[in-house]
C-alpha cells in the first residue's frame, strides 16, 4: 500500500510541476539581461512593440524584474 501511495503522490507531484513550468529565456551572451533576439528565441511571437512595452526602463534589454512583471501582467505566457 505504501509503495502504491508513494507512486501516486509522485505522479501527482510531477503533473503539478509541469503545470507550473515557465518558459525559459536563455541569456546567450551572459550579460544578465535578455535582448530582443533572446526573447524571440523563447517567445516566437515577440514583437518590437511588445519588447518595448516590457522594457520599462527603456535600456533595450529585459531584466529579471521586467520579465517577471510581464508574466504577472499576462503580457507573456508562462
mmCIF file of the N, C-alpha and C atoms, coordinates in Angstrom:
data_MODEL
# 
_entry.id   MODEL 
# 
loop_
_atom_site.group_PDB 
_atom_site.id 
_atom_site.type_symbol 
_atom_site.label_atom_id 
_atom_site.label_alt_id 
_atom_site.label_comp_id 
_atom_site.label_asym_id 
_atom_site.label_entity_id 
_atom_site.label_seq_id 
_atom_site.pdbx_PDB_ins_code 
_atom_site.Cartn_x 
_atom_site.Cartn_y 
_atom_site.Cartn_z 
_atom_site.occupancy 
_atom_site.B_iso_or_equiv 
_atom_site.pdbx_formal_charge 
_atom_site.auth_seq_id 
_atom_site.auth_comp_id 
_atom_site.auth_asym_id 
_atom_site.auth_atom_id 
_atom_site.pdbx_PDB_model_num 
ATOM 1   N N  . UNK A 1 1  ? 0.818  -1.198 0.000   1.00 0.00 ? 1  UNK A N  1 
ATOM 2   C CA . UNK A 1 1  ? 0.000  0.000  0.000   1.00 0.00 ? 1  UNK A CA 1 
ATOM 3   C C  . UNK A 1 1  ? 0.867  1.269  0.000   1.00 0.00 ? 1  UNK A C  1 
ATOM 4   N N  . UNK A 1 2  ? 1.930  1.254  0.786   1.00 0.00 ? 2  UNK A N  1 
ATOM 5   C CA . UNK A 1 2  ? 2.803  2.414  0.880   1.00 0.00 ? 2  UNK A CA 1 
ATOM 6   C C  . UNK A 1 2  ? 3.468  2.703  -0.468  1.00 0.00 ? 2  UNK A C  1 
ATOM 7   N N  . UNK A 1 3  ? 3.906  1.660  -1.177  1.00 0.00 ? 3  UNK A N  1 
ATOM 8   C CA . UNK A 1 3  ? 4.539  1.856  -2.475  1.00 0.00 ? 3  UNK A CA 1 
ATOM 9   C C  . UNK A 1 3  ? 3.556  2.439  -3.479  1.00 0.00 ? 3  UNK A C  1 
ATOM 10  N N  . UNK A 1 4  ? 2.310  1.984  -3.434  1.00 0.00 ? 4  UNK A N  1 
ATOM 11  C CA . UNK A 1 4  ? 1.290  2.499  -4.342  1.00 0.00 ? 4  UNK A CA 1 
ATOM 12  C C  . UNK A 1 4  ? 1.005  3.964  -4.046  1.00 0.00 ? 4  UNK A C  1 
ATOM 13  N N  . UNK A 1 5  ? 0.864  4.291  -2.781  1.00 0.00 ? 5  UNK A N  1 
ATOM 14  C CA . UNK A 1 5  ? 0.605  5.676  -2.381  1.00 0.00 ? 5  UNK A CA 1 
ATOM 15  C C  . UNK A 1 5  ? 1.771  6.573  -2.785  1.00 0.00 ? 5  UNK A C  1 
ATOM 16  N N  . UNK A 1 6  ? 2.972  6.106  -2.574  1.00 0.00 ? 6  UNK A N  1 
ATOM 17  C CA . UNK A 1 6  ? 4.155  6.879  -2.956  1.00 0.00 ? 6  UNK A CA 1 
ATOM 18  C C  . UNK A 1 6  ? 4.180  7.110  -4.471  1.00 0.00 ? 6  UNK A C  1 
ATOM 19  N N  . UNK A 1 7  ? 3.862  6.087  -5.241  1.00 0.00 ? 7  UNK A N  1 
ATOM 20  C CA . UNK A 1 7  ? 3.843  6.211  -6.695  1.00 0.00 ? 7  UNK A CA 1 
ATOM 21  C C  . UNK A 1 7  ? 2.789  7.215  -7.144  1.00 0.00 ? 7  UNK A C  1 
ATOM 22  N N  . UNK A 1 8  ? 1.612  7.153  -6.558  1.00 0.00 ? 8  UNK A N  1 
ATOM 23  C CA . UNK A 1 8  ? 0.527  8.077  -6.909  1.00 0.00 ? 8  UNK A CA 1 
ATOM 24  C C  . UNK A 1 8  ? 0.919  9.507  -6.568  1.00 0.00 ? 8  UNK A C  1 
ATOM 25  N N  . UNK A 1 9  ? 1.478  9.714  -5.394  1.00 0.00 ? 9  UNK A N  1 
ATOM 26  C CA . UNK A 1 9  ? 1.886  11.058 -4.990  1.00 0.00 ? 9  UNK A CA 1 
ATOM 27  C C  . UNK A 1 9  ? 3.006  11.589 -5.882  1.00 0.00 ? 9  UNK A C  1 
ATOM 28  N N  . UNK A 1 10 ? 3.899  10.731 -6.298  1.00 0.00 ? 10 UNK A N  1 
ATOM 29  C CA . UNK A 1 10 ? 4.980  11.144 -7.200  1.00 0.00 ? 10 UNK A CA 1 
ATOM 30  C C  . UNK A 1 10 ? 4.422  11.601 -8.544  1.00 0.00 ? 10 UNK A C  1 
ATOM 31  N N  . UNK A 1 11 ? 3.497  10.838 -9.092  1.00 0.00 ? 11 UNK A N  1 
ATOM 32  C CA . UNK A 1 11 ? 2.885  11.199 -10.377 1.00 0.00 ? 11 UNK A CA 1 
ATOM 33  C C  . UNK A 1 11 ? 2.139  12.523 -10.258 1.00 0.00 ? 11 UNK A C  1 
ATOM 34  N N  . UNK A 1 12 ? 1.378  12.693 -9.181  1.00 0.00 ? 12 UNK A N  1 
ATOM 35  C CA . UNK A 1 12 ? 0.642  13.946 -8.986  1.00 0.00 ? 12 UNK A CA 1 
ATOM 36  C C  . UNK A 1 12 ? 1.594  15.122 -8.827  1.00 0.00 ? 12 UNK A C  1 
ATOM 37  N N  . UNK A 1 13 ? 2.685  14.926 -8.138  1.00 0.00 ? 13 UNK A N  1 
ATOM 38  C CA . UNK A 1 13 ? 3.673  15.989 -7.953  1.00 0.00 ? 13 UNK A CA 1 
ATOM 39  C C  . UNK A 1 13 ? 4.304  16.386 -9.276  1.00 0.00 ? 13 UNK A C  1 
ATOM 40  N N  . UNK A 1 14 ? 4.649  15.413 -10.097 1.00 0.00 ? 14 UNK A N  1 
ATOM 41  C CA . UNK A 1 14 ? 5.245  15.708 -11.405 1.00 0.00 ? 14 UNK A CA 1 
ATOM 42  C C  . UNK A 1 14 ? 4.254  16.430 -12.303 1.00 0.00 ? 14 UNK A C  1 
ATOM 43  N N  . UNK A 1 15 ? 2.997  16.033 -12.265 1.00 0.00 ? 15 UNK A N  1 
ATOM 44  C CA . UNK A 1 15 ? 1.979  16.681 -13.088 1.00 0.00 ? 15 UNK A CA 1 
ATOM 45  C C  . UNK A 1 15 ? 1.785  18.127 -12.649 1.00 0.00 ? 15 UNK A C  1 
ATOM 46  N N  . UNK A 1 16 ? 1.775  18.369 -11.356 1.00 0.00 ? 16 UNK A N  1 
ATOM 47  C CA . UNK A 1 16 ? 1.608  19.732 -10.850 1.00 0.00 ? 16 UNK A CA 1 
ATOM 48  C C  . UNK A 1 16 ? 2.801  20.592 -11.240 1.00 0.00 ? 16 UNK A C  1 
ATOM 49  N N  . UNK A 1 17 ? 3.997  20.033 -11.197 1.00 0.00 ? 17 UNK A N  1 
ATOM 50  C CA . UNK A 1 17 ? 5.198  20.773 -11.580 1.00 0.00 ? 17 UNK A CA 1 
ATOM 51  C C  . UNK A 1 17 ? 5.163  21.170 -13.040 1.00 0.00 ? 17 UNK A C  1 
ATOM 52  N N  . UNK A 1 18 ? 4.700  20.288 -13.897 1.00 0.00 ? 18 UNK A N  1 
ATOM 53  C CA . UNK A 1 18 ? 4.615  20.591 -15.323 1.00 0.00 ? 18 UNK A CA 1 
ATOM 54  C C  . UNK A 1 18 ? 3.606  21.697 -15.583 1.00 0.00 ? 18 UNK A C  1 
ATOM 55  N N  . UNK A 1 19 ? 2.531  21.725 -14.819 1.00 0.00 ? 19 UNK A N  1 
ATOM 56  C CA . UNK A 1 19 ? 1.505  22.750 -15.000 1.00 0.00 ? 19 UNK A CA 1 
ATOM 57  C C  . UNK A 1 19 ? 2.026  24.128 -14.621 1.00 0.00 ? 19 UNK A C  1 
ATOM 58  N N  . UNK A 1 20 ? 3.015  24.185 -13.743 1.00 0.00 ? 20 UNK A N  1 
ATOM 59  C CA . UNK A 1 20 ? 3.545  25.466 -13.291 1.00 0.00 ? 20 UNK A CA 1 
ATOM 60  C C  . UNK A 1 20 ? 4.873  25.824 -13.957 1.00 0.00 ? 20 UNK A C  1 
ATOM 61  N N  . UNK A 1 21 ? 5.287  25.062 -14.945 1.00 0.00 ? 21 UNK A N  1 
ATOM 62  C CA . UNK A 1 21 ? 6.549  25.328 -15.631 1.00 0.00 ? 21 UNK A CA 1 
ATOM 63  C C  . UNK A 1 21 ? 6.470  26.652 -16.387 1.00 0.00 ? 21 UNK A C  1 
ATOM 64  N N  . UNK A 1 22 ? 7.569  27.375 -16.392 1.00 0.00 ? 22 UNK A N  1 
ATOM 65  C CA . UNK A 1 22 ? 7.620  28.636 -17.117 1.00 0.00 ? 22 UNK A CA 1 
ATOM 66  C C  . UNK A 1 22 ? 8.551  28.501 -18.310 1.00 0.00 ? 22 UNK A C  1 
ATOM 67  N N  . UNK A 1 23 ? 8.272  29.296 -19.315 1.00 0.00 ? 23 UNK A N  1 
ATOM 68  C CA . UNK A 1 23 ? 9.161  29.349 -20.467 1.00 0.00 ? 23 UNK A CA 1 
ATOM 69  C C  . UNK A 1 23 ? 10.520 29.848 -20.000 1.00 0.00 ? 23 UNK A C  1 
ATOM 70  N N  . UNK A 1 24 ? 11.548 29.181 -20.424 1.00 0.00 ? 24 UNK A N  1 
ATOM 71  C CA . UNK A 1 24 ? 12.909 29.569 -20.047 1.00 0.00 ? 24 UNK A CA 1 
ATOM 72  C C  . UNK A 1 24 ? 13.474 30.485 -21.126 1.00 0.00 ? 24 UNK A C  1 
ATOM 73  N N  . UNK A 1 25 ? 13.952 31.638 -20.703 1.00 0.00 ? 25 UNK A N  1 
ATOM 74  C CA . UNK A 1 25 ? 14.609 32.572 -21.614 1.00 0.00 ? 25 UNK A CA 1 
ATOM 75  C C  . UNK A 1 25 ? 16.104 32.455 -21.343 1.00 0.00 ? 25 UNK A C  1 
ATOM 76  N N  . UNK A 1 26 ? 16.871 32.137 -22.378 1.00 0.00 ? 26 UNK A N  1 
ATOM 77  C CA . UNK A 1 26 ? 18.303 31.899 -22.220 1.00 0.00 ? 26 UNK A CA 1 
ATOM 78  C C  . UNK A 1 26 ? 19.099 33.172 -22.507 1.00 0.00 ? 26 UNK A C  1 
ATOM 79  N N  . UNK A 1 27 ? 19.966 33.504 -21.570 1.00 0.00 ? 27 UNK A N  1 
ATOM 80  C CA . UNK A 1 27 ? 20.863 34.658 -21.711 1.00 0.00 ? 27 UNK A CA 1 
ATOM 81  C C  . UNK A 1 27 ? 22.113 34.189 -22.457 1.00 0.00 ? 27 UNK A C  1 
ATOM 82  N N  . UNK A 1 28 ? 22.032 34.136 -23.777 1.00 0.00 ? 28 UNK A N  1 
ATOM 83  C CA . UNK A 1 28 ? 23.106 33.536 -24.573 1.00 0.00 ? 28 UNK A CA 1 
ATOM 84  C C  . UNK A 1 28 ? 24.420 34.311 -24.523 1.00 0.00 ? 28 UNK A C  1 
ATOM 85  N N  . UNK A 1 29 ? 24.359 35.621 -24.294 1.00 0.00 ? 29 UNK A N  1 
ATOM 86  C CA . UNK A 1 29 ? 25.612 36.388 -24.233 1.00 0.00 ? 29 UNK A CA 1 
ATOM 87  C C  . UNK A 1 29 ? 26.113 36.575 -22.800 1.00 0.00 ? 29 UNK A C  1 
ATOM 88  N N  . UNK A 1 30 ? 25.374 36.088 -21.821 1.00 0.00 ? 30 UNK A N  1 
ATOM 89  C CA . UNK A 1 30 ? 25.827 36.100 -20.435 1.00 0.00 ? 30 UNK A CA 1 
ATOM 90  C C  . UNK A 1 30 ? 25.902 37.458 -19.779 1.00 0.00 ? 30 UNK A C  1 
ATOM 91  N N  . UNK A 1 31 ? 25.157 38.443 -20.289 1.00 0.00 ? 31 UNK A N  1 
ATOM 92  C CA . UNK A 1 31 ? 25.238 39.786 -19.710 1.00 0.00 ? 31 UNK A CA 1 
ATOM 93  C C  . UNK A 1 31 ? 24.238 40.027 -18.581 1.00 0.00 ? 31 UNK A C  1 
ATOM 94  N N  . UNK A 1 32 ? 23.425 39.027 -18.254 1.00 0.00 ? 32 UNK A N  1 
ATOM 95  C CA . UNK A 1 32 ? 22.492 39.165 -17.131 1.00 0.00 ? 32 UNK A CA 1 
ATOM 96  C C  . UNK A 1 32 ? 21.144 39.746 -17.500 1.00 0.00 ? 32 UNK A C  1 
ATOM 97  N N  . UNK A 1 33 ? 20.942 40.069 -18.766 1.00 0.00 ? 33 UNK A N  1 
ATOM 98  C CA . UNK A 1 33 ? 19.656 40.568 -19.259 1.00 0.00 ? 33 UNK A CA 1 
ATOM 99  C C  . UNK A 1 33 ? 19.358 39.873 -20.581 1.00 0.00 ? 33 UNK A C  1 
ATOM 100 N N  . UNK A 1 34 ? 18.164 40.138 -21.126 1.00 0.00 ? 34 UNK A N  1 
ATOM 101 C CA . UNK A 1 34 ? 17.759 39.488 -22.369 1.00 0.00 ? 34 UNK A CA 1 
ATOM 102 C C  . UNK A 1 34 ? 17.491 40.522 -23.457 1.00 0.00 ? 34 UNK A C  1 
ATOM 103 N N  . UNK A 1 35 ? 18.067 40.275 -24.614 1.00 0.00 ? 35 UNK A N  1 
ATOM 104 C CA . UNK A 1 35 ? 17.869 41.128 -25.788 1.00 0.00 ? 35 UNK A CA 1 
ATOM 105 C C  . UNK A 1 35 ? 16.597 40.700 -26.501 1.00 0.00 ? 35 UNK A C  1 
ATOM 106 N N  . UNK A 1 36 ? 16.203 41.457 -27.505 1.00 0.00 ? 36 UNK A N  1 
ATOM 107 C CA . UNK A 1 36 ? 15.027 41.080 -28.282 1.00 0.00 ? 36 UNK A CA 1 
ATOM 108 C C  . UNK A 1 36 ? 15.266 39.742 -28.990 1.00 0.00 ? 36 UNK A C  1 
ATOM 109 N N  . UNK A 1 37 ? 16.486 39.478 -29.412 1.00 0.00 ? 37 UNK A N  1 
ATOM 110 C CA . UNK A 1 37 ? 16.790 38.199 -30.058 1.00 0.00 ? 37 UNK A CA 1 
ATOM 111 C C  . UNK A 1 37 ? 16.630 37.031 -29.078 1.00 0.00 ? 37 UNK A C  1 
ATOM 112 N N  . UNK A 1 38 ? 17.109 37.215 -27.867 1.00 0.00 ? 38 UNK A N  1 
ATOM 113 C CA . UNK A 1 38 ? 16.987 36.169 -26.850 1.00 0.00 ? 38 UNK A CA 1 
ATOM 114 C C  . UNK A 1 38 ? 15.524 35.962 -26.457 1.00 0.00 ? 38 UNK A C  1 
ATOM 115 N N  . UNK A 1 39 ? 14.781 37.046 -26.367 1.00 0.00 ? 39 UNK A N  1 
ATOM 116 C CA . UNK A 1 39 ? 13.355 36.933 -26.026 1.00 0.00 ? 39 UNK A CA 1 
ATOM 117 C C  . UNK A 1 39 ? 12.583 36.263 -27.156 1.00 0.00 ? 39 UNK A C  1 
ATOM 118 N N  . UNK A 1 40 ? 12.924 36.588 -28.397 1.00 0.00 ? 40 UNK A N  1 
ATOM 119 C CA . UNK A 1 40 ? 12.236 35.998 -29.547 1.00 0.00 ? 40 UNK A CA 1 
ATOM 120 C C  . UNK A 1 40 ? 12.517 34.501 -29.647 1.00 0.00 ? 40 UNK A C  1 
ATOM 121 N N  . UNK A 1 41 ? 13.708 34.071 -29.239 1.00 0.00 ? 41 UNK A N  1 
ATOM 122 C CA . UNK A 1 41 ? 14.020 32.637 -29.243 1.00 0.00 ? 41 UNK A CA 1 
ATOM 123 C C  . UNK A 1 41 ? 13.099 31.881 -28.287 1.00 0.00 ? 41 UNK A C  1 
ATOM 124 N N  . UNK A 1 42 ? 12.758 32.501 -27.155 1.00 0.00 ? 42 UNK A N  1 
ATOM 125 C CA . UNK A 1 42 ? 11.874 31.858 -26.173 1.00 0.00 ? 42 UNK A CA 1 
ATOM 126 C C  . UNK A 1 42 ? 10.404 32.093 -26.486 1.00 0.00 ? 42 UNK A C  1 
ATOM 127 N N  . UNK A 1 43 ? 10.101 33.266 -27.016 1.00 0.00 ? 43 UNK A N  1 
ATOM 128 C CA . UNK A 1 43 ? 8.727  33.668 -27.344 1.00 0.00 ? 43 UNK A CA 1 
ATOM 129 C C  . UNK A 1 43 ? 8.676  34.053 -28.828 1.00 0.00 ? 43 UNK A C  1 
ATOM 130 N N  . UNK A 1 44 ? 8.418  33.096 -29.707 1.00 0.00 ? 44 UNK A N  1 
ATOM 131 C CA . UNK A 1 44 ? 8.444  33.373 -31.153 1.00 0.00 ? 44 UNK A CA 1 
ATOM 132 C C  . UNK A 1 44 ? 7.479  34.474 -31.605 1.00 0.00 ? 44 UNK A C  1 
ATOM 133 N N  . UNK A 1 45 ? 6.458  34.753 -30.830 1.00 0.00 ? 45 UNK A N  1 
ATOM 134 C CA . UNK A 1 45 ? 5.503  35.811 -31.183 1.00 0.00 ? 45 UNK A CA 1 
ATOM 135 C C  . UNK A 1 45 ? 5.939  37.195 -30.693 1.00 0.00 ? 45 UNK A C  1 
ATOM 136 N N  . UNK A 1 46 ? 7.145  37.296 -30.136 1.00 0.00 ? 46 UNK A N  1 
ATOM 137 C CA . UNK A 1 46 ? 7.645  38.579 -29.629 1.00 0.00 ? 46 UNK A CA 1 
ATOM 138 C C  . UNK A 1 46 ? 7.725  39.588 -30.773 1.00 0.00 ? 46 UNK A C  1 
ATOM 139 N N  . UNK A 1 47 ? 7.224  40.780 -30.521 1.00 0.00 ? 47 UNK A N  1 
ATOM 140 C CA . UNK A 1 47 ? 7.323  41.871 -31.494 1.00 0.00 ? 47 UNK A CA 1 
ATOM 141 C C  . UNK A 1 47 ? 8.160  42.988 -30.885 1.00 0.00 ? 47 UNK A C  1 
ATOM 142 N N  . UNK A 1 48 ? 8.608  43.900 -31.702 1.00 0.00 ? 48 UNK A N  1 
ATOM 143 C CA . UNK A 1 48 ? 9.363  45.046 -31.205 1.00 0.00 ? 48 UNK A CA 1 
ATOM 144 C C  . UNK A 1 48 ? 8.501  45.883 -30.257 1.00 0.00 ? 48 UNK A C  1 
ATOM 145 N N  . UNK A 1 49 ? 7.223  46.027 -30.584 1.00 0.00 ? 49 UNK A N  1 
ATOM 146 C CA . UNK A 1 49 ? 6.326  46.809 -29.720 1.00 0.00 ? 49 UNK A CA 1 
ATOM 147 C C  . UNK A 1 49 ? 6.152  46.157 -28.350 1.00 0.00 ? 49 UNK A C  1 
ATOM 148 N N  . UNK A 1 50 ? 5.968  44.821 -28.338 1.00 0.00 ? 50 UNK A N  1 
ATOM 149 C CA . UNK A 1 50 ? 5.818  44.118 -27.064 1.00 0.00 ? 50 UNK A CA 1 
ATOM 150 C C  . UNK A 1 50 ? 7.113  44.200 -26.267 1.00 0.00 ? 50 UNK A C  1 
ATOM 151 N N  . UNK A 1 51 ? 8.237  44.044 -26.934 1.00 0.00 ? 51 UNK A N  1 
ATOM 152 C CA . UNK A 1 51 ? 9.526  44.142 -26.249 1.00 0.00 ? 51 UNK A CA 1 
ATOM 153 C C  . UNK A 1 51 ? 9.673  45.507 -25.582 1.00 0.00 ? 51 UNK A C  1 
ATOM 154 N N  . UNK A 1 52 ? 9.332  46.562 -26.299 1.00 0.00 ? 52 UNK A N  1 
ATOM 155 C CA . UNK A 1 52 ? 9.420  47.914 -25.733 1.00 0.00 ? 52 UNK A CA 1 
ATOM 156 C C  . UNK A 1 52 ? 8.473  48.098 -24.557 1.00 0.00 ? 52 UNK A C  1 
ATOM 157 N N  . UNK A 1 53 ? 7.315  47.473 -24.634 1.00 0.00 ? 53 UNK A N  1 
ATOM 158 C CA . UNK A 1 53 ? 6.353  47.562 -23.531 1.00 0.00 ? 53 UNK A CA 1 
ATOM 159 C C  . UNK A 1 53 ? 6.899  46.871 -22.280 1.00 0.00 ? 53 UNK A C  1 
ATOM 160 N N  . UNK A 1 54 ? 7.576  45.750 -22.456 1.00 0.00 ? 54 UNK A N  1 
ATOM 161 C CA . UNK A 1 54 ? 8.150  45.003 -21.329 1.00 0.00 ? 54 UNK A CA 1 
ATOM 162 C C  . UNK A 1 54 ? 9.375  45.723 -20.779 1.00 0.00 ? 54 UNK A C  1 
ATOM 163 N N  . UNK A 1 55 ? 10.154 46.356 -21.660 1.00 0.00 ? 55 UNK A N  1 
ATOM 164 C CA . UNK A 1 55 ? 11.390 47.058 -21.290 1.00 0.00 ? 55 UNK A CA 1 
ATOM 165 C C  . UNK A 1 55 ? 11.036 48.406 -20.656 1.00 0.00 ? 55 UNK A C  1 
ATOM 166 N N  . UNK A 1 56 ? 10.579 48.350 -19.420 1.00 0.00 ? 56 UNK A N  1 
ATOM 167 C CA . UNK A 1 56 ? 10.050 49.533 -18.725 1.00 0.00 ? 56 UNK A CA 1 
ATOM 168 C C  . UNK A 1 56 ? 11.085 50.654 -18.621 1.00 0.00 ? 56 UNK A C  1 
ATOM 169 N N  . UNK A 1 57 ? 12.340 50.321 -18.349 1.00 0.00 ? 57 UNK A N  1 
ATOM 170 C CA . UNK A 1 57 ? 13.343 51.377 -18.183 1.00 0.00 ? 57 UNK A CA 1 
ATOM 171 C C  . UNK A 1 57 ? 13.958 51.834 -19.500 1.00 0.00 ? 57 UNK A C  1 
ATOM 172 N N  . UNK A 1 58 ? 13.570 51.204 -20.611 1.00 0.00 ? 58 UNK A N  1 
ATOM 173 C CA . UNK A 1 58 ? 13.985 51.661 -21.933 1.00 0.00 ? 58 UNK A CA 1 
ATOM 174 C C  . UNK A 1 58 ? 15.451 51.484 -22.275 1.00 0.00 ? 58 UNK A C  1 
ATOM 175 N N  . UNK A 1 59 ? 16.122 50.533 -21.611 1.00 0.00 ? 59 UNK A N  1 
ATOM 176 C CA . UNK A 1 59 ? 17.548 50.352 -21.887 1.00 0.00 ? 59 UNK A CA 1 
ATOM 177 C C  . UNK A 1 59 ? 17.838 49.363 -23.022 1.00 0.00 ? 59 UNK A C  1 
ATOM 178 N N  . UNK A 1 60 ? 16.790 48.853 -23.666 1.00 0.00 ? 60 UNK A N  1 
ATOM 179 C CA . UNK A 1 60 ? 16.978 47.927 -24.773 1.00 0.00 ? 60 UNK A CA 1 
ATOM 180 C C  . UNK A 1 60 ? 17.235 46.500 -24.349 1.00 0.00 ? 60 UNK A C  1 
ATOM 181 N N  . UNK A 1 61 ? 17.088 46.218 -23.066 1.00 0.00 ? 61 UNK A N  1 
ATOM 182 C CA . UNK A 1 61 ? 17.281 44.881 -22.508 1.00 0.00 ? 61 UNK A CA 1 
ATOM 183 C C  . UNK A 1 61 ? 16.150 44.597 -21.511 1.00 0.00 ? 61 UNK A C  1 
ATOM 184 N N  . UNK A 1 62 ? 15.806 43.328 -21.361 1.00 0.00 ? 62 UNK A N  1 
ATOM 185 C CA . UNK A 1 62 ? 14.816 42.915 -20.370 1.00 0.00 ? 62 UNK A CA 1 
ATOM 186 C C  . UNK A 1 62 ? 15.571 42.321 -19.193 1.00 0.00 ? 62 UNK A C  1 
ATOM 187 N N  . UNK A 1 63 ? 15.350 42.868 -17.998 1.00 0.00 ? 63 UNK A N  1 
ATOM 188 C CA . UNK A 1 63 ? 15.981 42.286 -16.815 1.00 0.00 ? 63 UNK A CA 1 
ATOM 189 C C  . UNK A 1 63 ? 14.983 41.358 -16.120 1.00 0.00 ? 63 UNK A C  1 
ATOM 190 N N  . UNK A 1 64 ? 15.428 40.683 -15.085 1.00 0.00 ? 64 UNK A N  1 
ATOM 191 C CA . UNK A 1 64 ? 14.598 39.686 -14.400 1.00 0.00 ? 64 UNK A CA 1 
ATOM 192 C C  . UNK A 1 64 ? 13.314 40.302 -13.843 1.00 0.00 ? 64 UNK A C  1 
ATOM 193 N N  . UNK A 1 65 ? 13.393 41.503 -13.296 1.00 0.00 ? 65 UNK A N  1 
ATOM 194 C CA . UNK A 1 65 ? 12.203 42.158 -12.742 1.00 0.00 ? 65 UNK A CA 1 
ATOM 195 C C  . UNK A 1 65 ? 11.196 42.495 -13.841 1.00 0.00 ? 65 UNK A C  1 
ATOM 196 N N  . UNK A 1 66 ? 11.697 42.977 -14.975 1.00 0.00 ? 66 UNK A N  1 
ATOM 197 C CA . UNK A 1 66 ? 10.804 43.301 -16.089 1.00 0.00 ? 66 UNK A CA 1 
ATOM 198 C C  . UNK A 1 66 ? 10.153 42.033 -16.651 1.00 0.00 ? 66 UNK A C  1 
ATOM 199 N N  . UNK A 1 67 ? 10.921 40.956 -16.732 1.00 0.00 ? 67 UNK A N  1 
ATOM 200 C CA . UNK A 1 67 ? 10.377 39.696 -17.226 1.00 0.00 ? 67 UNK A CA 1 
ATOM 201 C C  . UNK A 1 67 ? 9.281  39.180 -16.295 1.00 0.00 ? 67 UNK A C  1 
ATOM 202 N N  . UNK A 1 68 ? 9.549  39.203 -14.995 1.00 0.00 ? 68 UNK A N  1 
ATOM 203 C CA . UNK A 1 68 ? 8.563  38.740 -14.029 1.00 0.00 ? 68 UNK A CA 1 
ATOM 204 C C  . UNK A 1 68 ? 7.306  39.606 -14.072 1.00 0.00 ? 68 UNK A C  1 
ATOM 205 N N  . UNK A 1 69 ? 7.472  40.904 -14.160 1.00 0.00 ? 69 UNK A N  1 
ATOM 206 C CA . UNK A 1 69 ? 6.324  41.814 -14.227 1.00 0.00 ? 69 UNK A CA 1 
ATOM 207 C C  . UNK A 1 69 ? 5.491  41.534 -15.482 1.00 0.00 ? 69 UNK A C  1 
ATOM 208 N N  . UNK A 1 70 ? 6.153  41.288 -16.604 1.00 0.00 ? 70 UNK A N  1 
ATOM 209 C CA . UNK A 1 70 ? 5.438  40.999 -17.851 1.00 0.00 ? 70 UNK A CA 1 
ATOM 210 C C  . UNK A 1 70 ? 4.630  39.712 -17.716 1.00 0.00 ? 70 UNK A C  1 
ATOM 211 N N  . UNK A 1 71 ? 5.189  38.711 -17.061 1.00 0.00 ? 71 UNK A N  1 
ATOM 212 C CA . UNK A 1 71 ? 4.465  37.462 -16.837 1.00 0.00 ? 71 UNK A CA 1 
ATOM 213 C C  . UNK A 1 71 ? 3.272  37.690 -15.920 1.00 0.00 ? 71 UNK A C  1 
ATOM 214 N N  . UNK A 1 72 ? 3.480  38.439 -14.855 1.00 0.00 ? 72 UNK A N  1 
ATOM 215 C CA . UNK A 1 72 ? 2.400  38.714 -13.904 1.00 0.00 ? 72 UNK A CA 1 
ATOM 216 C C  . UNK A 1 72 ? 1.268  39.527 -14.545 1.00 0.00 ? 72 UNK A C  1 
ATOM 217 N N  . UNK A 1 73 ? 1.610  40.411 -15.471 1.00 0.00 ? 73 UNK A N  1 
ATOM 218 C CA . UNK A 1 73 ? 0.622  41.237 -16.161 1.00 0.00 ? 73 UNK A CA 1 
ATOM 219 C C  . UNK A 1 73 ? -0.046 40.491 -17.296 1.00 0.00 ? 73 UNK A C  1 
ATOM 220 N N  . UNK A 1 74 ? 0.420  39.272 -17.586 1.00 0.00 ? 74 UNK A N  1 
ATOM 221 C CA . UNK A 1 74 ? -0.169 38.491 -18.669 1.00 0.00 ? 74 UNK A CA 1 
ATOM 222 C C  . UNK A 1 74 ? 0.323  38.894 -20.044 1.00 0.00 ? 74 UNK A C  1 
ATOM 223 N N  . UNK A 1 75 ? 1.399  39.676 -20.104 1.00 0.00 ? 75 UNK A N  1 
ATOM 224 C CA . UNK A 1 75 ? 1.953  40.063 -21.401 1.00 0.00 ? 75 UNK A CA 1 
ATOM 225 C C  . UNK A 1 75 ? 2.664  38.903 -22.073 1.00 0.00 ? 75 UNK A C  1 
ATOM 226 N N  . UNK A 1 76 ? 3.166  37.979 -21.257 1.00 0.00 ? 76 UNK A N  1 
ATOM 227 C CA . UNK A 1 76 ? 3.869  36.798 -21.760 1.00 0.00 ? 76 UNK A CA 1 
ATOM 228 C C  . UNK A 1 76 ? 3.230  35.554 -21.168 1.00 0.00 ? 76 UNK A C  1 
ATOM 229 N N  . UNK A 1 77 ? 3.145  34.527 -21.949 1.00 0.00 ? 77 UNK A N  1 
ATOM 230 C CA . UNK A 1 77 ? 2.691  33.249 -21.426 1.00 0.00 ? 77 UNK A CA 1 
ATOM 231 C C  . UNK A 1 77 ? 3.751  32.720 -20.470 1.00 0.00 ? 77 UNK A C  1 
ATOM 232 N N  . UNK A 1 78 ? 3.312  32.028 -19.478 1.00 0.00 ? 78 UNK A N  1 
ATOM 233 C CA . UNK A 1 78 ? 4.245  31.442 -18.517 1.00 0.00 ? 78 UNK A CA 1 
ATOM 234 C C  . UNK A 1 78 ? 5.113  30.470 -19.178 1.00 0.00 ? 78 UNK A C  1 
# 
